[in-house]
Amino acid sequence: MDTSLALALMRQLTQPVILMDPDGRVTQINAAGMACLAAGMVDVPNGRFWWELWPHANRDELHAALADAAAGETMRITLNCKRSVSSTATLTPIEDEIGRVAKILCVLRA
């Protein structure tokens, strides 16, 4: 039931949303996220690592923000991706029933 609720919520959000494992592997992207990434993507990026979605961003910064989120901190990072407008990614850890970080939710804002 929790998975169904999370997926239903992701479908309703108008902001780009990416759900990933703590190691950064993408498991779900909502329609707004796919539209945001569509210009640079040939196929659905599920199973790819989060930092692979942003080839022009600073990988060290992406890895550091992901590591902090996987450790339980909510992180905000600016994605300077050689676009006219930079995006801000908020990485929010999602804990399981015993308090371990099970997923990381990434919400993008221009």
Secondary structure, 3 states (H helix, E strand, C coil): CHHHHHHHHHHHCCCCEEEECCCCEEEEECHHHHHHHHHHCCCCCCCCEHHHHCCCCCHHHHHHHHHHHHCCCCEEEEECCCCCCCEEEEEEEEECCCCCEEEEEEEEEC
